[in-house]
Amino acid sequence: MTKDRIKILVVDDEKVLREYFPKIIETDPSLKVVGTAANGVEAVEMAKILRPDVITMDIMMPKMNGVEALRIIMKENPTPVIMVSSKTYEGASDTLEALSCGAFDYLAKPEIHGFFDLQRMRTILIDKIKIAATAPLKPLIGSLAPRKPSQLPLKQASSSARKRRQIKVVGIVVSTGGPVTLTNILASLPEDFSLPICIVQHISTEYICSMLERFNQKSKVSVKAAEDGEPLKPGTVYFSPGKQHLTVRKNGKNMVAGLNQEPKAAFMPNGNELLWSMGTNLGFGETCGIVLTGMGDDGAWGLRRVKEAGGYTIAQGEQSSVVFSMPQKAIEIGAVDEVLELEQIILQLNSLSN
């Protein structure tokens, strides 16, 4: 008996992509395109009729755009949706809006130049579809309302209390599901949060400016792209800008950010580089490392370095993760002090600042 193939609905107003996507998707025998739609109105209707396992959704379409269609689909027929967007500023903003409305992930609209581009596009799209088909829908459908620390659950983490008193900086690594997860975390931090936070989010360079703008709109703390050599300030959140690793080192009494493009890695920026630098360059027990939702295993080995250096390490729990792969790898290699769901991570971050 053969295993059922994953059913995909392809939505795009460009005829060439409605023909091209099914061809490359069905090169994998486990995938089957069950229909195509040219706009959001058709997408909503076909999602009801075809009940696909995954939808690829263009954003800019006539009659009803992809974000509007996504909202309706997630309300009426919740389905993992991969947004397909342009690399323009407007496309980036719309993509982040879609992610906040429950999209599983995004894919930059292909600029087809040659065989290498086609093969890379095929691999990325098929990998995303397969993982989306098994993703839990609960974290996708709704986000947490920002809460004050006093409104959060009262359960306290049991270990590492002595370490937390020494924490001087927090390092976070996140991938798939990151924009919504980070929005919840950053919106819940108080204006007087006393620690700097360094974050590696796997996202295309074209999307970073829009992402940081959205975070600043929703956060009381300051959110910015890190600059090479700048001192880390309390209550400020630093993101790696584009395809550069973000690291932390000591300069006298100050902690300073570093940016570099070496070593080359599958993910640029790489979360292992951030956490490894913290565990290596800072004092014993001065770092809190957190690995959040995401595909792959980035951050796991860096988190173990933080733990070996006496730091406090957290992995996001499976229930609140869009994709559990990254936290799971960190747990498997013994890098984690505690496994906490998203609300508990928010609680712990606020407790570190007290």
CORHU-V547673 format. One record per run of one state. SS is the DSSP state (hx for helix, st for strand, lp for the rest). FROM is the first residue (numbers start at 0). LEN is the number of residues. If there is no record, write none. Layout:
# CORHU-V547673
SS/FROM/LEN ; SS/FROM/LEN
This chain:
# CORHU-V547673
lp/0/5 ; st/5/6 ; lp/11/3 ; hx/14/11 ; lp/25/5 ; st/30/7 ; lp/37/2 ; hx/39/11 ; lp/50/3 ; st/53/5 ; lp/58/7 ; hx/65/11 ; lp/76/3 ; st/79/6 ; lp/85/3 ; hx/88/12 ; lp/100/4 ; st/104/4 ; lp/108/6 ; hx/114/19 ; lp/133/4 ; hx/137/4 ; lp/141/7 ; hx/148/3 ; lp/151/9 ; hx/160/4 ; lp/164/4 ; st/168/6 ; lp/174/3 ; hx/177/10 ; lp/187/8 ; st/195/6 ; lp/201/3 ; hx/204/14 ; lp/218/3 ; st/221/4 ; lp/225/5 ; st/230/1 ; lp/231/4 ; st/235/4 ; lp/239/5 ; st/244/7 ; lp/251/2 ; st/253/7 ; lp/260/10 ; hx/270/11 ; lp/281/5 ; st/286/5 ; lp/291/8 ; hx/299/9 ; lp/308/3 ; st/311/5 ; lp/316/8 ; hx/324/8 ; lp/332/5 ; st/337/3 ; lp/340/1 ; hx/341/12 ; lp/353/1
